[in-house]
């Protein structure tokens, strides 16, 4: 059966996942595109259903599948030119716990594209545990897209500031701030939590007051700052420079 009407209850339900309150209500988010769906399947996350556009002839991974007409499929997708496959995926819920190795703290990062890009780089650099405090939803369409599948492979833990700081009580915090020490001359502890703040306001006072170290990226005279995701990427790799050299 092909569902063609945009007013179909399932179409409306899946379309609502573009909004955070409905993602929280359903406990699921939408993944769009062949590559993203394929990597989501391989990640082992729980996929509730595959959604395909009529005449799609690709793999559906032996998962429950529904078929939509053109208008119905476009209605559920966030991309302007969607591919012919999407997946409804259960949002993984991870309990707050001590990090197993160096990790990332996102403190008020508000742009979903930045959240997604940071997750992407974190997974690439080996930081698979992330703690989010008052951040943009990492499972929003824009964040999922910017993560380029990183969101499937990261352990994303969300909670209040004091709650997360309590869990990280024995982990040295490294605060990213323009008044810090030059990161290229800094020797990090063996295990740490790199803290990235809000795009406009930086890190909260609570994070600063508990940070063991503060580092900065030196800037040219005509540059005041870098994009949060770009800064985070530079810091992540520099702080793991020794480990990265062993990988090469």
Phi, psi and omega in degrees: 000137178253125177272120186250336186274134175291346180268001176299138182305321180291322177298314179297320180297314181290323178296327181293343181292354174290341182253139185302317184297327179279330173296318179294322180294316183273338183073026182218165177220167184253137176245132184242142172099150185299312182296315181295317179296316180301314182289329175295317177301315182290338181287338181091003176296155182281112179263119183284320178197153171261138177241126180237152174279147179310137181079005174296134185239013182271192184283137173244009169060026179058029179257158176306129188228138173239149182245129180246149169288173184306308184294319181295319181294317179298327183295328183272341187271150178266333180288147182290323178237077185293148170284186191264012181216144175215170179217138171269122188237137178290131178290120179290137179246117182250130177290145176297130178206166178301141177289146178280334178209195181301143188221179181238138172245123175257113187251089177080021177293118193262337183273119181300329177294322176293317178302313181296316180295322178295317178300317180303310182292321180301313180296319179298323183271000176094012174262090186265358177248121180233139178246122184250125178243115177049048182255167168301148183296119179293349180254014173288156181305316183294320180291316178301316181296316181292334181286344179048051178084350180302326182297337179284337189246006179256145173268099186261114182250130183241143180183181177287161185300310181294324179298314181288320178298327177295318179295325182267018186305324182259009179254122179301129178267133174249113182271134175268119183200147184292348177263011183273187178281145177304118185296335182282351176248007187261138176252112184283158171294167183299321179229138186203171173239114178277126186252122181246130186260184179300145184303322182261324188254353179074204183280152178288160178298326180298319179292314180302317185294338181253359182289134176279333182215154174230131183232157178224163171258121181296141184242153171290166186295339183259010182234124180274323184199170176245159172306144184303318181291323178294313178301314181301319181296315179299314182294318180302313183288321180295320181290342177248027185304315182298316179295320181295324178296328179289334181285333187286000000 
